[in-house]
Amino acid sequence: MSQEQILKRERFREVYELWTNDQCLVLSAQQKQEVYDLIKEVDKDYHVDLWCGHCVAGMLEYLFRLN
């Protein structure tokens, strides 16, 4: 990930920590799309169902595993 992408990712740090600590996921439709778009910049083959809560949680975890 580029420095710019890492900075974009950090905007979601609070959401990620809330998910990992409390299993509470709060993302708007726009935020889900932003996370997805950010991942697609790094991994062109990544796909997710943005209407699936479990899938969105996995997407958020994946974003923070990317280096």
N, C-alpha and C positions, 0 to 999 in steps of 0.2 A: 504494500500500500504506500502511496505517496504521502508526503506530509499533509497535503491538502485533504486527502481522503481520511487520514487519521483525525484531523481537526473536525471534519464533518461527522465522523463516527462519534466523537466525544460529545456531540450534542445529544446523543442518545444514552450516555453513560448512566444518568439517573434512572431512566426507564429500565435499562439492563440490570442495574443493581436492585431495583425494586422487584424485578422478575426473579433474579437469582436468590434474593434474600427472603422474599415473602410470597413468591409464586403469584404475584399480582401483575397482570400485563395491561397497561393502559397506553394504547397507541391509536391516534386518529387514522382515518383512511389515508389522509395526506402523509402522515408520518410513516405508515406502512409502506407507501409507495416510495418515499424518500430512502428508506432503509433498503428496499429492493433495488432501487436504481443505483445506490452506492455499491451494493454487492455486485451488480451486473457490470460495473466499471472494472472490477477486479476479476470476476469469474463470469465470463460470457455465457457459460453453459448452465448457470444456476437458474432453477425454476422453482416457484412456490405458488401455492394457492393462497392468495391474500384474504380469502373469506374463511379460512380454516385457522382457528385460534391456536391449535397445537402446532400447525405449520409456521405460523407467524412467530411463535415463541422460539421455534427451532431456527428460524431465519435470524432473529435477534442474537441468539447464541452464536450462530455461525459468523455473523458480522464481527463479534468480538473475539473470535478465534483467528480471524484473518490477521496476517502480519504485514 
